[in-house]
């Protein structure tokens, strides 16, 4: 078997066998297949595609290229949740302790953000002392002890996927549904959970901007998970306006904690309750998602979910006091406002532009390895459908650099669309579920 033969085979539109895919990933991961050959093969895949069997085989090969965590020794169901990413998306910080407080273990391996704002790990690491750099052994101990742990990706998990993604990023072959799905699902499979909820964002602030693409990705990942013996549900959710009000790492931690206290934005709480209901139903904890939502609301109102979050922060070295005294979180030196130049009703808040504004302040990364500033970001003062008067504050910008503030302010001023008549139609938080629940 030769790499050249595989390139020609896919170039000509033929399908790979499982053995050929395993060979390809093994050769590439070991360094025996040079980047130029894998680049050619990726471009052939980009144009010719992969069928369902090939996509599942690629996922398995990537997952098995490194360590695969096995939670079977814990003797209980272990769940995981993945979001395809968005602006102000702090759902994991609320959803994970909610589900764990319901007695269902959550073991999440997350990455650092690239683009708009930090990822889940960046947000958590804005809590002084918090460490997501856990060994796999410590990760499993925390899941056993507290039903909840969130750790950073390690070099031992899916090393071939990291190499492959870097090459895709450099060769213009990222935007292929099979390659995207295999990359995401390989990490979920290697992370060991047997029950997985996928939150696939769609809209101006999401990677998948069209609903058609989002549902295609959701269906592809569901099929992969099912083929690989996982209980899985994909939920397609809106990302046309930012989720909640806060965009930026420490600012989002504060908003997540406020949500756990029952005082957060309505859309953040509602989405977390909906997603958590599906996850509890999938795990067999409740008879249906609606019953799961009722249970999670109870745990939110009685403080159990907040307590579970505090326990996780403490066990991973974080300063729990800052969850009550927000002044102990990183603080920006300057807070400036963007005001409205006219009166009207908010018809749109472009999540993509808000995200780019936050990135200009230093809340996100342009390249992997870039440092982010955990203190900076944006706090919106309005949501779609609300009334705005001339001179009203549209948003607060938290910055440590006045030049960066000016650039972000220019970008943010174009985020809001105001109209004379109030819109009566609002995008739903959830567009659909794959498969329709219960499966």
N, C-alpha and C positions, 0 to 999 in steps of 0.2 A: 504494500500500500504506500502511495506517495502523495505528498501534499499537492503536487502539480496535477495529478489525476483528479483530485477532489475539486480543485479550482475549475478545471475544464468541465467536470461533470455538472457542477452547479451553474456554471456559465451557460451551459446548454439546456438548463431547465430541468435537469433530472433530480431525483430525490436521494438523500443520503440514507444509508442504513445506520442503525444504532452503533454498530461497530465502527463505522467510518467517523461518526461524530465523536465517539470516545477517543479514537486515534488522533483526530484533529486537535481536540482540547488537551490531550496528554502531551502531544508533541509541542504544542504552543506553550503550555505551562512549564515544560521542562527546558524550554529554550532551543529545542532541536528544530522547530519550525520558525524561520526568521519572520520579523514583522512584515516585510514586504510581501511574503506569500500570504500571511493571514490577512493583510490589508486587501489583497486581491480577492481572497475568498469572501471577506465581509462585503465587498462591493457586489460580488456575484449574488450573495444572499440578499442584499438590499434590493436588487432589481428583480431577482427570480423568486424570492420569498422562501419560507419554510412551511411545510404542512404541519398538521397537528402532531403527528408522530415525531417528526424531526424536532419540533419546538420542545416537546416534553423530554426527548432524549438529550437535547442541548442543555436544558435546565438541570437534569440529573448529572450530566458530565461536569457542569460548572460547580454544582453543589458538592460533588464528590472529589473535587480537585484539592480540597483541604480537609480540615477537621469538620465532622458533622456531630453536633451536640445530640445526646440521647437522654431524654428526661424520663424514660420508662422506669428507671429505678426509683423515682419519686412516688410512683403509685397513684398519680392523679393527673387529671386533664390539665395541660398547659396551653395557654392561648397566646396569640401574638396579633398585633395590629400594624398595618402599614398604610401610610398616606403617600400618594404620588406627589404631594407637595403643593403649597400655595402661599398666600400672603396672610400673615396673622394666624397661621394654622398651629394653634397650641393644643389641639385636641388630645394628643397623647398624655399631656400633663394632667388633664382632667379625667379622661376616659380610663387610663390604666389604673389609677387608684380606686376609681368607682367600681370597676369590675373586680379588682382584688378584694375590695371591701365586701363584695357579694360572695366571697369564698371561692372564686375562680382564679387560678394562678395566671399571672401575666409575666412573660419572659420576653423582653424586647431588646433586640440589638439594633441600634440606630447609628446613623452616620452624622457627620457634620455637614452643614449646609453649603450649597454652591449656588450662587445667584442672589435672589431677593434678600433673604435674611438667613440667620443661622438655622441649623437643623435642631432636632430635639436635644442632642447632646450639647450643642452650643447654648441652648436656652438653660438647660440644667446646670451647666458649668458656670453660668453667671451667678449661681448661688454660691457664696463664699465657702470654699472647702469641699464642695461636692466633687466626687471623683467617679467618672464613668469608665476609667481604665481598670477593668476587673479581669482577673483570670477567669477562664471558663469554669474552673472548680469553685471559685468564690461566687460567681454568677449563679450557679446551681444551688449553692448553699443558701443564698439570699432568697431564691424562689421557694425553696423548701421552708425556710424560716418565716418569711413575711408574705408569701404569695405574690411578691412584686419585686422586680429588679430591672433596671435599664442600663445597658452597658454599651460602650463604643465598639464599633467593628474592629476586629483584630486581624492581624496578618495571617492567622491560622485558618480563617474562614474564607471560602471561595476565592483563593488567590488568582485563579484563572479568570474569574469575572473581573477583578480589578484590572488585570493586564488588558483584558479584552475591551473593557469600557474605555480605558485611556486611548487605545488604538481607534476605537469607534469615534471618540471625540475628535481625534486628529485627522480622521479620514472622511468625515461627513457622512457617517453611516449610523448615527444615533437613532434617527427617526424611522425605525422599522419596528412594527408591533411585536413580531416574534422575538427580536433581539431585546427589546425593552422588557417584555414579559419574562423571558428566560433570565435576564439579569436580576429583576426584582424577585422572582420566585426562587431562584437558586439560593439567594440569601435567606429567604424565609424557610426553605427546606433545611438548609444547613444549621439554622438557628434552633431547630429541634421541636418547635411547637407542632402539635397535631391538629389544632383548631386555629384558623387564621381569618381575620377580617381585613379586607382591602378597601380603603377609602380612595376612590379614583376621582380626583378633582377635574372639573371642566370649566372653562371660561377664560376670561382675559388674564387672570392671574395664575393660570395653570399651564402645565406642559402640554396637556391635551386640550386645545382650545375649542374644538368642536365636540358636540355631544356624540356624534357618530363615532369619532375616534375613541372617545372615552369608553363608550359601551363595547367597542371592539376589543380594547385593552382589557376591560373588566371581564368579558367573556373568555378571552384567551387565557388569562391568569386563573380564572375559575376552572377551566378545563384542565390546565396543567396540574393544579392542586388536586383535583378529583382523580386524575390519572395516577398521581403519586400517593394516593391513599390519605389525603388530608381532608378534614372537614373545612369547608371554605365558603365564604360569601363575599361578593364584591358589591359595594354600594357606590353609585355614581352621585357625587355631590357638587354643589355650585361653588365656583370661585370667580364670579364676576366682580363682586365687591369683597373687600377684605373680611375675614372672619373675625368678629368682635371689633374692637376699636384700636387695640394696641398692635403695633408692628415693630419688632425689635426685641432683642433677647431678654434682658432683665424686665423690660416693660411687659412682655408677654408672660413672664413668670408671675408678675404681680397680678395680671388679669386672670391667669389660670387659678391662682390661689383665691382671688375674689370669687371666681365661679364656684370653687369648692366650698366656699363659705356661703353660697347661695345668693351672692350679690354681684354676680358677673353679668356680662352681656347675654341677652335672651337667645341670640342665635348660637353662641358657643355652648350654652347649657343645653339647648334643644338638640343640637347635632350630636353632642356627646351622649345624651340620653338615648337618642334613636340608634346610634351605632352600638352603644353598649347593650341595648335590648337585643339586637341581632346577635351579638357575641355571646350573651348569656343563653339565648335560644339555641345557638349552634353548639355550645358546650353541653347542652342538656340540663342546664341548671334550672330552667323554667320551661313551662309548657309551650310558650310562644313569645315572640319579641315584645308584645304589648305587656305581658306579665313582667318581662325583664325591665321594661321602662318604669313600671310602677315600683319595682324593687329598688332600682337605681335612684329614683327620685326620693324614696324614703331614706336611703343611705346618704344622699346629698344633704337632705334637710336635717338629719340628726347628727351630722358632723363626722360620721364614720369614714367617709371618703377622704376628708381633709386629714383626719388622724392617720389614715393609711399612707397618704402622701408624706406627712411629716416623718413617719417611721422610715420610709424609704430614704428620704433625704438624710436623716440621722445615721442610718446604717451605712450609707455611702459617703459619710464624712462631712456632709453639708451642715451649715449653721442654721438650725431650725428657727432661731430667734428672728431671722430676717423675713420669715413667712408671716410674722406678726408686725414687725417693725421694718417697713419697706425702705426706710432710709439706710438700712444696712446692705441693701442691694446696690450694685454699681449705679452711680448717678452721673448724668451728663452735666457739664459746666454751664451750658446755655439752654434756655428754653425760649423759643420764638414762636410766633403764631402766623398762620396764613388766614387771612380774612376774606370774606365774600365781597365782591365788587358790585353785587346786585342782589335784589330780593327774588325769591322764587321757591320752587320745590326741587329737591334733589332727585333727579331722574337716574343718574348713574354716578358711581364712584369707581373709576377704572382701577381694578386691583393690580394690574400689571404696572401701571404708572406709579401707584403708591409703593409697590415693591421696589421699583427702580429708584424712587426717591429715598427710601430707607437704605438701600445699598449705597447710594451716593454719600450718605451720612457716615457709612462705615459699618452698618449692621449686617452686611452680606459680603460674600467673596466673589471676586471675578475669576480667580484661579484657586485650585486646591492648594493648600499650604498658606494662603493669605491669612493674615490675622484679622479678626473682627473686633469691633468695639462693643462690648456687651451692654454699655450704658446708653447708647444712642438709638434713635428710632423715631417713630411717629405715633401720636395718639389722635385718632380722628375724633371729631366732636359731633358728627352727624352720620346718619345712615340713609340709605335710599328711601325716599318717600317723605322725609321730614321737611318742615318749613324752615327757610333761611331768610333772615333779614339782611339788608345791606349793612356791611360792617361786622356781621357775626363771625365768630371764630369758626373756621372750617376744620382746622387741625393744629396741633401743637407739635413742633419739631424739637427734639432733644439732640443737641449737638455738642461736640468738643472742638469744633473747627469752624470758624465763621465763614471761611471760603467754601467749605463743603455745604454749610447751611444755605448759602446763596444758590448753589447749583441745585440742591434738593428742593428749595423753595420754587425755583423756576419750573422744575418737573412737576411738583405737586400742584401748582396752580392750574395745571391742565387736567387734573384728575377728576374734578367735579363738573358734572353737567347739570345746570339748573334750567328749569322750564317754568312757564307761567301757570300751567295747569297741573294739578297733582296727578301723578300716575296712580292708576288703580290696580295695575298688574305688577306683581313682584315675582322675581325668579324664585322657585322653591329651593329649599335647602337640599332636598334629595330628589333626584330625577328618576331613579329606579334602582332595582336590586337584581343581581344576577347570582343564582337563579331566583325567581320569585319565591319568597320564603313562605312555608317550609319547602325544601327541595324534595 
